[in-house]
Amino acid sequence: MTIRVLIADDQAAVRSALRLVLDTTPGVRVVAEAADGAEAIRQARSRRPDVAVVDIRMPRLDGIAVIRTLTAPDAAHVPAVIALTTFDLDEYLFEALRVGATGFLLKDNNPQLLVDAVRAAARGQGLIDPQVTGRLVRRFARLSPQPASLDLARLTAREREVLLQVARGLSNGEIARALWIEEGTVKTHVARILAKLGLRTRVHAVIYAHEHGLTLPVDP
């Protein structure tokens, strides 16, 4: 099935560039555009996209408010949301992921990463721009971890190992090679981890792991 996409960004040039990439990708179609947050919500409710690519900084309503509204539990239609921003907005990265974004991309990245993120989001998976993964790790490593939850205690030793590797930003293939197991086995472990912890995507698993101190030492 065709993945229906909404693009929300206050810069016309950015919207045009994103549309060009997505509309020329097999199986993907841009069904709506919005130049501000209020219009993004209206278009999402009207056109019911599968994926919304939302700029964090927009007039009328910012991207955080848009993401929170689109992913609200009582929303009639909940698209997967990819947050979009520039390098200097770390504080928005964490908030966007916390309020419901399934992915996070920088505007100046490789177009293929946008395509990969849209396809991953449509499958219910998350993708964080590799350029920000390390910064995400360092940011959470500086925070005081929360007490371990009862849900965490439900994980097996292998599942905790896999969660640790997910928190480092490794792909399923990289985790498989690191732990000497099959990639299909990794996918099964990740699915079980998400179910046991009550998380929607592996992006939220990254946040959970770092908030609970399940990290390897990182450089300052």
C-alpha positions as CSV (number, residue, x, y, z in Angstrom):
1,M,0.0,0.0,0.0
2,T,1.1,3.6,-0.6
3,I,2.4,5.5,2.4
4,R,0.5,8.8,2.7
5,V,2.6,11.6,4.0
6,L,1.9,15.1,5.4
7,I,4.7,17.7,5.3
8,A,4.6,20.5,7.8
9,D,7.3,23.2,7.6
10,D,7.0,27.0,7.5
11,Q,9.7,27.2,4.7
12,A,8.3,26.7,1.2
13,A,11.7,25.7,-0.1
14,V,12.0,22.9,2.5
15,R,8.5,21.6,1.8
16,S,9.3,21.5,-1.9
17,A,12.5,19.7,-1.4
18,L,10.9,17.1,0.9
19,R,8.0,16.6,-1.5
20,L,10.4,16.1,-4.4
21,V,12.2,13.3,-2.5
22,L,9.1,11.6,-1.3
23,D,6.9,11.9,-4.4
24,T,9.6,10.3,-6.5
25,T,9.9,7.4,-4.1
26,P,7.9,4.3,-5.1
27,G,5.2,3.5,-2.6
28,V,5.2,7.0,-1.0
29,R,2.9,9.9,-1.8
30,V,2.7,13.4,-0.2
31,V,-1.1,14.0,0.3
32,A,-0.9,17.4,2.1
33,E,1.4,20.3,3.1
34,A,1.2,22.8,5.9
35,A,3.1,26.0,6.6
36,D,2.2,26.3,10.3
37,G,1.2,24.2,13.2
38,A,-2.5,24.9,13.2
39,E,-2.7,24.0,9.5
40,A,-0.7,20.9,10.1
41,I,-3.3,19.6,12.7
42,R,-6.2,20.6,10.3
43,Q,-4.6,18.8,7.4
44,A,-3.8,15.7,9.5
45,R,-7.4,15.4,10.6
46,S,-8.7,16.0,7.1
47,R,-6.3,13.9,5.0
48,R,-5.5,11.3,7.6
49,P,-1.8,10.6,6.6
50,D,0.1,7.5,7.6
51,V,3.2,9.6,8.4
52,A,3.6,13.3,9.3
53,V,6.9,15.0,8.9
54,V,6.7,18.0,11.3
55,D,9.2,20.9,11.6
56,I,9.8,21.7,15.3
57,R,9.7,25.4,14.8
58,M,6.6,26.8,13.1
59,P,4.3,29.8,13.6
60,R,0.9,29.6,15.4
61,L,1.7,26.3,17.0
62,D,5.2,24.8,17.3
63,G,6.0,21.3,16.3
64,I,6.0,20.0,19.9
65,A,2.3,21.1,20.3
66,V,1.5,19.6,16.9
67,I,3.1,16.2,17.8
68,R,1.4,16.1,21.2
69,T,-2.0,16.8,19.6
70,L,-1.5,14.3,16.7
71,T,-0.4,11.5,18.9
72,A,-2.9,12.1,21.8
73,P,-4.5,8.8,22.9
74,D,-8.0,10.1,22.2
75,A,-7.2,11.3,18.7
76,A,-9.5,9.9,16.0
77,H,-6.5,9.2,13.7
78,V,-2.9,8.9,14.9
79,P,-0.2,9.2,12.3
80,A,3.4,8.3,12.9
81,V,5.3,11.5,13.4
82,I,8.9,12.3,12.3
83,A,10.2,15.5,13.9
84,L,12.4,17.7,11.7
85,T,14.8,20.4,12.8
86,T,18.3,21.8,12.6
87,F,21.5,21.1,14.6
88,D,21.1,23.7,17.3
89,L,17.9,22.5,18.9
90,D,18.9,19.7,21.2
91,E,16.2,20.6,23.8
92,Y,13.5,20.1,21.2
93,L,14.9,16.6,20.3
94,F,14.2,15.1,23.7
95,E,10.8,16.8,24.1
96,A,9.6,15.7,20.6
97,L,10.5,12.1,21.3
98,R,8.8,12.3,24.7
99,V,5.5,13.7,23.5
100,G,5.1,11.1,20.7
101,A,7.5,11.4,17.8
102,T,8.7,8.1,16.4
103,G,11.7,9.5,14.6
104,F,13.9,12.6,14.5
105,L,15.8,14.0,11.5
106,L,18.0,16.9,10.6
107,K,17.0,19.0,7.7
108,D,20.4,18.9,6.0
109,N,20.6,15.1,5.9
110,N,20.8,12.6,3.1
111,P,17.5,12.3,1.3
112,Q,17.6,8.5,1.5
113,L,17.5,8.8,5.3
114,L,14.2,10.7,5.0
115,V,12.8,7.9,2.8
116,D,14.1,5.3,5.3
117,A,12.5,7.2,8.2
118,V,9.2,7.5,6.5
119,R,9.1,3.8,5.7
120,A,10.2,2.8,9.2
121,A,7.5,5.1,10.7
122,A,4.9,3.5,8.5
123,R,5.9,0.1,9.9
124,G,5.5,1.4,13.5
125,Q,9.3,1.6,13.9
126,G,11.4,4.6,14.9
127,L,14.5,6.1,13.4
128,I,16.8,8.7,14.9
129,D,19.2,10.6,12.7
130,P,22.7,9.0,13.2
131,Q,24.2,12.5,13.7
132,V,22.1,13.0,16.8
133,T,22.2,9.5,18.3
134,G,25.5,10.1,20.0
135,R,24.4,13.4,21.4
136,L,21.2,11.8,22.7
137,V,23.3,9.2,24.5
138,R,25.6,11.9,26.0
139,R,22.6,14.0,27.1
140,F,20.9,11.2,28.9
141,A,24.2,10.0,30.4
142,R,24.5,13.3,32.3
143,L,21.1,12.9,33.9
144,S,20.5,11.1,37.2
145,P,18.9,7.8,36.3
146,Q,15.4,7.0,37.5
147,P,14.9,4.0,39.8
148,A,14.5,0.8,38.0
149,S,10.9,0.0,37.3
150,L,9.1,-3.3,37.9
151,D,8.6,-3.6,34.1
152,L,12.4,-3.6,33.7
153,A,12.7,-6.5,36.1
154,R,10.6,-8.6,33.6
155,L,13.3,-8.5,31.0
156,T,15.5,-11.5,30.6
157,A,19.3,-11.2,30.7
158,R,19.4,-11.4,26.9
159,E,16.7,-8.8,26.5
160,R,18.6,-6.4,28.7
161,E,21.7,-7.0,26.6
162,V,19.7,-6.2,23.4
163,L,18.2,-3.1,25.1
164,L,21.7,-1.9,26.0
165,Q,22.7,-2.2,22.3
166,V,19.5,-0.4,21.1
167,A,20.4,2.4,23.5
168,R,23.7,2.8,21.8
169,G,21.9,3.4,18.5
170,L,22.9,0.1,16.9
171,S,20.7,-1.4,14.1
172,N,19.3,-4.9,14.4
173,G,22.1,-6.1,12.1
174,E,24.8,-4.5,14.2
175,I,23.3,-5.9,17.4
176,A,23.1,-9.4,15.8
177,R,26.9,-9.2,15.0
178,A,27.8,-7.8,18.4
179,L,25.9,-10.5,20.3
180,W,26.5,-13.4,17.9
181,I,22.9,-14.1,17.2
182,E,20.6,-14.0,14.2
183,E,19.1,-10.7,13.1
184,G,15.6,-12.3,13.2
185,T,16.3,-13.1,16.8
186,V,17.1,-9.5,17.5
187,K,13.9,-8.4,16.0
188,T,12.0,-10.8,18.3
189,H,13.9,-9.6,21.3
190,V,13.2,-5.9,20.5
191,A,9.4,-6.7,20.0
192,R,9.3,-8.4,23.4
193,I,11.2,-5.6,25.1
194,L,8.8,-3.0,23.8
195,A,5.8,-5.1,24.8
196,K,7.1,-5.7,28.4
197,L,8.1,-2.1,28.9
198,G,4.9,-0.7,27.4
199,L,6.8,1.3,24.7
200,R,5.7,2.0,21.2
201,T,9.0,2.2,19.3
202,R,12.7,1.5,19.7
203,V,13.2,5.3,19.9
204,H,11.3,5.3,23.1
205,A,13.3,2.3,24.2
206,V,16.4,4.4,23.8
207,I,14.9,7.1,26.0
208,Y,13.8,4.5,28.6
209,A,17.2,2.9,28.7
210,H,19.0,6.1,29.3
211,E,16.5,7.4,31.8
212,H,17.0,4.2,33.8
213,G,20.8,4.2,33.6
214,L,21.1,1.2,31.2
215,T,24.0,2.7,29.3
216,L,27.7,2.2,28.6
217,P,30.1,4.9,29.6
218,V,30.4,7.6,27.0
219,D,32.9,10.3,26.3
220,P,32.1,13.8,27.7
